[in-house]
Structure formats: C-alpha cells, structure tokens
Amino acid sequence: MINVTKTYLPEKEKYQKYVDRIFASGWLTNNGELVQELERRLCTYLGVRHVVLVSNGTLALQIAYRALGIKGKVITTPFSFVATTSTLVWEGLEPVFADIDTETYNLDPNRLEKLVTPGTSAIVPVHVFGNICDVEKIGEIAKRKNLKVVYDAAHAFGVNYKGVSAASFGDASTFSFHSTKVFHTIEGGAIVVKDEEVYRRCKLMINFGIPGPDRIVELGINCKMNEFQAAMGLCVLDDLEEIIARRQKVFERYMKGFENDPKLKLQRLNPDATRNHSYFPVVFGSEEILLRVSGSLKALDIYPRRYFYPSLEELPYIKERQTVPASSDIAKRVLCLPMYEDLPEDKQALIIKTVLENA
Ligand SMILES: *Cc1c(COP(=O)(O)O)cnc(C)c1O
C-alpha cells in the first residue's frame, strides 16, 4: 500500500539514547532539557531569535493570534488545510477569504487590498505546498494598512527565500511538526516571533499563564511540547538535509514524467525560493478526470489525497457566503501524489504511467 505521505523514522538506537536520558532525569515535560535543546537548534537552523515549541501546529496558530492581539476580521486563503480557517473561527475571529493565484495556489495579494475594512486586523497567508508567498507585496500592504501578518508556514519548514528562512516573515510564522510533515516531532509545532514582548506572552500562554511558582499572570492554555516529542525532533533534524535531497530525486522523476504533458498542470514555484518537496500536487482538466485518475490509482493500492478539498469557504460553519472562484475551481481538480523520500522507483513509475493514461 502506497500512501500520499510516509512518516520518516530516524535510527531507533539514536532515539533510544534520548529516551534513556529522559528516564534518567525523570523530567518528561514542562520546558525540559530536550525541548530547550531543540529550541536552540531550531533558532540556529532557521536563523531566528525566538522559537516557541508547542504541542501541534493548530495551537501554534491560535497562540500566535492571541499573543499578537488579533481581533475581528482576518483575511486568509480558502485553499489550505482546514486548520488555517478553523483556528480563526475557534478564536472568535472572522475569516474573510481572498482568492488564490491560479498558478502558485497562494493567496493572491492583488485581491487582498480591497477586502481590507476598518474591522480587519490581520492577514493569515499560507505557503501552500511549501511554495513561498509574495511576502514583499503582502508585507507592504500590511504595513500600509496597519495589519498583523501570521504566516501559516506548516508546509515550508526548511525552505529559504532569498537566503532567509520561511520562518522570518510576518509578525509570526507557525509550523506544524505533525508526523506527515517533512520535519516532525510525532505531533508538534512551533511559533516563530520577532518581538520580545510577543515572545514572552507566547511562552506564558502555552503554560496556563504561569511564569513560575505561586503566580498566574494571564489567561493561558496548555500546549507544551513534551520531551519524547523533542527527542524525535532532535533525531529527525540531524537527517533533514538528506531527507530533502532524497525527496528532490523523487520530485525530479515526477517532473521528468509530467513536465511536457499538456493534460496536467503543475504548481508554479517561486523562483527565488528553495524547496522541501513536501508535496507533489497535480491539477487535472476537470474533477471527473481527477476522480478517474485517483480511482485507477486506488485500484493499484496507491492512495493519493485531495489536498486541498473542499475549498474552505464551503465549510459548514462559515455562515456568510463568500465567492472565491479560483480556489473553488483548483480545489476540485488538484490531487497530491505520493511523495516521500523512499518512494520505490518502480512504484513511482507505475504512478506516473497510471496518471498519464487516465488524465
Ligand atoms: C498540518 C497543517 C496544520 C495543522 O498542524 P497540526 O500539527 O496537524 O495541528 C495547519 N496548517 C496547515 C497548512 C497544515 O498543513
């Protein structure tokens, strides 16, 4: 059985050594030494000053909104994983969808500005499939309109744009370290912020607003990362460069198979950014073709996924009707093919052949 992703597992002995350390110390969570070590290493790896590790990428977004004091309406993309929108609704914010660019699948900054109203306080764009957004234009609009920007960078770990990491844009960037992501901590996530005060608030909020013994200084929640998660992260981080290099090979084979086929559309990638090859999305001529292709693959025990479907303006809890034709159209026709570092070559050849025969 071939799935769209496969969790990377590091060398078991290496993980075991960290587990031995955890057992020796008896310290399992609450800002333990492995969480601190992973935070330090991520600061270096990402070239940033502050990384806050949390229990998942969903709460990373929620903490970022709260720590930045985001209120009211938030402009975001309808073409993403549900958490980008559900976190806004969960926090009592109102998502306003800006349609996407039909080539990059990212929020189209040209459609952003006219959606800004006096009630708008922030923009939440996504680097979709690890493809870096037009960060300059988004940054310029945000500055002029006095809006906060939180990048949902869940797909963009390890990606650099013009020499700096994807973590360095906006007022905050958040990551998901779920097992299906390129870099993972089993479950987990991170918030990267620039402002010292916002950083301090994030650290407090993830631990009930408790700064130390006998004091509770603000409203918080519990979303701490534990030591077993951090241990996994420390192991996977060692191997990340090799993981991405191996994914690059898989990517090149897909490109060779599909590049010149007019029946398929591939994502236009930001030319100034590196890639982590988290996903391999293909857009077909119609939903009917997509269903035919995925049906043929499933018959071979190969399971691609409809990332992202449905387009998020269709969520049952979005009450106000919003029309975003580009997102709605791409969402119906996009399929992510299996993409992971040890995808067997013969299986990949079969995937390419099956896609081309049915597209
Ligand atoms: C995976 C993902 C999330 C959620 O992260 P979790 O760690 O699963 O909570 C949020 N946004 C996007 C775009 C994602 O792909």
The ligand as an SDF file (V2000), in Angstrom:
LIG
                    3D

 15 15  0  0  0  0  0  0  0  0999 V2000
   -0.7300   20.3220    9.0790 C   0  0  0  0  0  0  0  0  0  0  0  0
   -1.2430   21.6960    8.9490 C   0  0  0  0  0  0  0  0  0  0  0  0
   -1.7370   22.4320   10.0390 C   0  0  0  0  0  0  0  0  0  0  0  0
   -2.0410   21.8080   11.3790 C   0  0  0  0  0  0  0  0  0  0  0  0
   -0.9740   21.2940   12.0410 O   0  0  0  0  0  0  0  0  0  0  0  0
   -1.1740   20.1540   13.1520 P   0  0  0  0  0  0  0  0  0  0  0  0
    0.2220   19.9960   13.6770 O   0  0  0  0  0  0  0  0  0  0  0  0
   -1.6840   18.9240   12.4730 O   0  0  0  0  0  0  0  0  0  0  0  0
   -2.1110   20.6590   14.1790 O   0  0  0  0  0  0  0  0  0  0  0  0
   -2.0670   23.7660    9.8510 C   0  0  0  0  0  0  0  0  0  0  0  0
   -1.9660   24.3460    8.6440 N   0  0  0  0  0  0  0  0  0  0  0  0
   -1.5440   23.6680    7.5670 C   0  0  0  0  0  0  0  0  0  0  0  0
   -1.4460   24.3830    6.2650 C   0  0  0  0  0  0  0  0  0  0  0  0
   -1.1940   22.3130    7.6840 C   0  0  0  0  0  0  0  0  0  0  0  0
   -0.8290   21.6390    6.5880 O   0  0  0  0  0  0  0  0  0  0  0  0
  1  2  1  0
  2  3  1  0
  2 14  2  0
  3  4  1  0
  3 10  2  0
  4  5  1  0
  5  6  1  0
  6  7  2  0
  6  8  1  0
  6  9  1  0
 10 11  1  0
 11 12  2  0
 12 13  1  0
 12 14  1  0
 14 15  1  0
M  END
$$$$
